[in-house]
Amino acid sequence: MGNCNGNLFREGETENENGFGKRRVCIIGAGMSGLLATKYLRSLNLNIIVFEAKPGIGGVWRETFASTKLQTPRSAFEFTDFQWPSHVTTQFPSHSKVMDYFHSYAEHFGLFDYIQFNSKVVEIRYNENYGEKNSAHAGLWGKNGSPYADNSVWEVGVQKNYAESIEWHRFDFLVLCLGRYGDAPKIPSFPPNKGPEVFQGKVLHTMDYSVLDKRSAYELIRGKRVVVIGFQKSAMDFAVECAEANKGGGYPCTMVFRTVHWTIPSYKVWGVPLSFLYGTRFSQLLLEKPGQSFLQRIILRLFAPMRWAISMFVELYLLWKLPLRKYGLVPDHSFLQEISSCQIASVPDNLFPKAEEGFILFRKSSNFSFSSRGIVLDDGTEIGADLVVLGTGYDGEKKLKSILPTRFVDVLQESADPLPLYRGLIHPRIPHMTILGYPESLSNLHSSEIRIQWLAHFLSRKFVLPSIKEMEADTESYFQYIKKITPFYWKSCLATFQIWDNDNLCRDMGWNPMRKKNWFCELFSPYSNLDYREM
């Protein structure tokens, strides 16, 4: 794919024959995880290069709706060594404030020096001569379970500044920070003559809408009959913006969705912070976790009534606080199942007020198709539309598969489960590479930062990985667990056992997993990212 243009090595690159020179590490992506990876790895005597396809940092936060806010409380979305500025006091800062925070972080730690912008990675090649014969036959990842082979094993093809030619760079280790969201929209499939091709209006994904400037977005939806598909955060945010644009006499926005999800107006329930219900060591002791022993499962049965009571405590609050019954938006599953799958979303402030005014309508349908005039629901009802917006999420693995070598794409396709990553970073059968940003939690910044701390220890050779077979058994145990506790098991979620997960990471790094100052705080005080400051 593309021309190598002569010498494989770019200016300033050195080959690591027999360990000569600094190890070369490539970080792909300069979103939140990419910035964290750059910050933690820059001090390891490595030669680091960051390739970012866009002209700036921020990842998914760079291009989003004008109304988008942080979903988690500000205090839970904070770097361990860089606080929010004192003038930001709102609990859920706007996306522009989040971008300012990222920029300040990158400037403070000098991260821009490592980033090459407008540099799109279009292909990755793996050198078959190294790594594989030293690891696969021994049942170990990489070379003896360590991060590096004797020679540089990865070749990365980069298009810079939208040029057609491809530059090739060689690296010892790759850190993929592509993220789950953005760039690869998930588009529903339809039977012949039932898809967007028969629709006379316009169809786009929320990703396409998010790149529009404020005026263009307003002109797109003003005075239009708009249908949005989905009931997650991007769909709700779009519905509110659509309602705002048409409040002067336009058409209502219709939300069409298959599954109703629990949404929360704030992170307090009857005055109790949600972190006290699901974010303490004691609360997570009450919940199932992967790989539990027979005795632990017996103990959990004894705590089953308490788990049910906590979930019902939250559900009763949401039914009281939000008009869910009025609009037929009461989920069929429990709040515990919702939070266990990281499906929970913060409801926009104006969603239900706009519904009360008649500018947002809700329609549940197990499926839908297109007609020339709009969309058709499962009961045969046709909803007229000029614009249909798909808030159907993103296909993070599609982005990954688009650049990986075919042999590793085949490895990913062997599993029917979501991406199986040991410790949330390492694919057992893809050596000398980590994939960041896939496990989700109530604070994705926190779950990413502690994994990158773990990665820094691993690249410093402070521990080695278990065998491939042991890592695969570990990931299989996790997916068997997640299938058991929630109907939504198509992605990796740590929300209800993040402390247990962090304990494993801490033990690997040689840290004490007990991070609080005394036993009472250890059991009953909510854990946060600040408890995992680098030692």
C-alpha positions, -999 to 999 in steps of 0.1 A, spaced: 0 0 0 18 31 -12 54 37 -22 83 33 4 102 61 -15 136 44 -11 151 41 24 128 28 50 142 49 77 134 86 81 160 112 91 172 107 127 160 71 130 184 44 143 181 7 139 182 -13 171 203 -42 160 212 -62 192 197 -35 214 218 -6 200 204 29 206 172 40 222 141 20 218 118 36 194 81 39 205 53 51 183 21 65 199 -7 68 174 -33 94 184 -31 125 205 -64 124 223 -67 119 260 -50 85 261 -23 97 236 -14 127 258 -12 105 289 10 79 271 33 107 259 36 122 294 44 89 312 67 74 285 88 105 278 109 100 309 119 64 301 149 71 279 128 61 248 127 78 214 90 87 212 71 99 182 33 107 183 14 107 150 -19 125 151 -41 126 119 -59 159 129 -43 193 131 -47 194 169 -50 174 201 -82 163 218 -94 132 199 -132 129 201 -134 161 222 -120 181 194 -150 176 172 -183 173 190 -216 191 195 -216 227 207 -238 216 236 -217 187 247 -206 186 284 -185 162 305 -206 133 315 -187 125 347 -182 150 375 -152 172 370 -135 158 401 -136 123 386 -121 136 353 -88 150 365 -52 140 358 -35 128 389 -7 154 387 -25 183 370 -57 198 386 -84 217 369 -79 255 370 -96 272 399 -119 293 377 -136 261 364 -162 255 391 -191 238 373 -196 201 380 -199 192 343 -176 215 322 -184 222 286 -164 205 258 -145 238 252 -134 238 289 -123 202 285 -102 211 255 -86 240 273 -77 216 301 -61 192 277 -41 220 261 -29 233 295 -18 197 304 1 193 271 18 226 274 27 221 311 45 188 304 59 198 270 40 172 251 37 192 219 74 186 212 66 149 206 35 152 184 35 154 146 1 167 135 -17 161 102 1 127 102 -23 99 94 -12 64 100 -26 44 70 -9 11 74 11 -10 99 34 -38 89 49 -65 112 83 -79 105 78 -117 105 115 -123 111 114 -111 147 93 -119 177 70 -146 164 94 -175 164 108 -164 197 74 -162 214 47 -183 198 65 -216 202 74 -207 238 39 -197 246 51 -162 256 41 -127 244 69 -109 226 103 -121 236 101 -140 269 71 -120 280 90 -87 277 81 -57 256 109 -57 230 123 -80 204 160 -79 194 152 -57 164 125 -32 154 95 -53 144 69 -26 133 69 -5 102 44 24 102 32 41 71 22 77 75 6 102 51 15 138 61 -4 169 53 -28 150 31 0 140 7 -5 109 -15 30 96 -8 36 74 23 66 78 47 77 46 65 91 45 100 104 16 120 96 11 157 102 -14 185 69 -9 202 35 6 192 10 23 215 -24 26 197 -45 54 212 -72 53 185 -101 52 210 -135 37 207 -153 68 194 -150 89 163 -138 83 127 -157 49 122 -195 54 126 -216 23 132 -242 22 105 -272 -1 107 -277 -26 79 -310 -29 60 -327 -53 36 -327 -44 -1 -348 -13 -9 -353 -6 28 -322 15 34 -312 52 30 -309 47 -8 -347 49 -11 -351 80 11 -355 113 -7 -342 133 23 -308 135 39 -291 109 61 -261 115 82 -244 102 114 -239 123 145 -202 121 137 -209 141 105 -230 166 124 -204 171 151 -178 186 126 -202 213 115 -197 248 128 -226 263 149 -242 282 120 -240 253 95 -255 229 121 -284 254 128 -292 258 91 -291 220 86 -319 213 112 -339 246 113 -374 241 99 -368 205 91 -387 173 100 -359 155 119 -357 120 132 -328 109 153 -321 72 158 -308 61 192 -311 69 229 -275 73 241 -256 105 248 -250 117 213 -286 111 202 -300 130 233 -276 159 228 -286 162 191 -323 160 200 -319 190 224 -300 210 198 -327 202 172 -354 213 196 -336 245 204 -332 253 167 -369 248 160 -385 263 191 -397 293 172 -424 273 154 -405 245 136 -411 208 137 -405 186 167 -375 162 167 -385 125 170 -362 101 188 -366 65 176 -348 38 197 -348 1 203 -338 0 239 -346 23 268 -316 31 290 -315 45 325 -302 81 324 -292 102 354 -297 139 359 -268 141 383 -244 119 402 -264 122 434 -293 100 444 -316 112 472 -286 133 482 -262 104 482 -233 106 457 -234 77 433 -197 70 441 -207 59 476 -231 34 462 -208 19 436 -173 34 440 -161 22 474 -142 -9 482 -171 -21 504 -198 -15 477 -177 -34 452 -172 -63 476 -210 -68 473 -208 -72 435 -197 -100 413 -162 -99 398 -144 -121 372 -128 -153 384 -143 -155 418 -138 -186 440 -166 -209 451 -165 -194 486 -167 -158 472 -198 -168 451 -215 -182 482 -208 -149 501 -222 -129 472 -255 -148 474 -258 -136 510 -254 -100 498 -279 -104 469 -307 -86 487 -284 -56 494 -274 -54 458 -311 -54 447 -319 -28 473 -292 -4 462 -303 -8 426 -339 -2 435 -329 28 456 -314 44 425 -343 34 402 -370 48 426 -351 81 426 -349 83 388 -386 75 385 -394 103 409 -370 128 394 -376 122 357 -409 118 338 -399 83 326 -434 67 331 -451 96 313 -431 90 281 -428 52 283 -391 54 291 -389 30 320 -362 4 311 -369 -34 313 -336 -40 331 -321 -29 364 -299 0 371 -272 -24 383 -272 -40 348 -271 -6 332 -241 6 352 -224 -28 349 -223 -23 311 -213 14 312 -244 23 292 -255 49 317 -256 85 304 -262 119 319 -295 133 306 -292 168 291 -308 195 312 -333 204 285 -343 170 272 -375 166 292 -384 203 294 -383 203 256 -404 172 255 -429 189 278 -431 217 253 -437 193 224 -404 198 206 -391 163 213 -411 131 207 -402 96 218 -409 64 197 -397 29 207 -394 4 179 -374 -29 177 -363 -20 142 -369 5 115 -364 9 77 -365 37 52 -392 48 28 -391 75 2 -408 99 26 -391 90 59 -388 60 82 -411 30 89 -413 15 124 -418 -21 133 -456 -16 137 -459 -1 101 -461 35 113 -444 59 88 -427 90 102 -422 117 76 -387 132 77 -365 156 58 -334 146 78 -325 113 96 -296 114 120 -280 82 131 -270 83 168 -259 47 165 -225 49 180 -190 40 167 -172 9 156 -138 12 174 -126 -22 161 -132 -11 125 -106 17 129 -82 -8 144 -87 -34 117 -82 -8 90 -45 -3 98 -34 -36 113 -17 -63 92 -40 -89 78 -26 -117 101 -36 -97 132 -70 -87 118 -76 -124 114 -66 -129 151 -92 -102 161 -119 -119 141 -113 -153 157 -130 -141 189 -168 -136 191 -163 -114 221 -154 -77 221 -116 -70 219 -100 -93 244 -72 -73 261 -52 -85 291 -52 -58 318 -72 -38 292 -41 -31 271 -24 -63 257 -38 -86 231 -23 -120 239 -15 -127 203 -3 -93 190 32 -88 204 51 -55 210 19 -34 210 -7 -20 234 -42 -8 226 -54 19 249 -88 34 255 -111 4 251 -122 -6 286 -148 19 299 -156 30 334 -174 59 351 -142 79 346 -124 69 313 -96 93 321 -89 74 354 -90 40 338 -67 51 310 -42 68 333 -36 39 356 -31 16 326 -5 39 311 13 39 345 12 1 342 25 4 306 54 26 318 64 0 343 62 -28 317 83 -9 292 109 -3 320 110 -41 323 99 -40 360 78 -71 353 71 -96 326 37 -109 312 22 -143 320 20 -168 292 -3 -164 262 -25 -192 275 -28 -175 310 -36 -141 295 -63 -157 273 -78 -175 302 -79 -142 321 -97 -123 293 -121 -153 288 -130 -152 325 -138 -115 322 -162 -120 292 -180 -149 309 -185 -126 338 -198 -97 319 -222 -119 299 -236 -131 332 -243 -98 349 -257 -76 320 -276 -80 287 -252 -54 272 -219 -73 269 -206 -60 236 -180 -38 252 -155 -39 281 -168 -21 312 -151 -18 346 -177 4 364 -187 -21 391 -153 -37 398 -128 -9 390 -111 -11 424 -106 -48 420 -92 -42 385 -69 -15 398 -57 -38 426 -44 -62 399 -26 -34 381 -11 -22 413 2 -56 422 19 -59 388 36 -26 394 47 -35 429 24 -9 445 3 -15 476 -33 -18 463 -47 -4 495 -44 33 488 -63 49 517 -48 61 550 -68 38 573 -91 8 572 -123 28 575 -115 51 546 -103 20 527 -137 4 530 -161 33 528 -144 62 511 -149 64 473 -118 57 453 -107 83 427 -79 88 403 -61 109 429 -56 77 450 -33 64 423 -8 92 421 25 79 408 48 68 437 
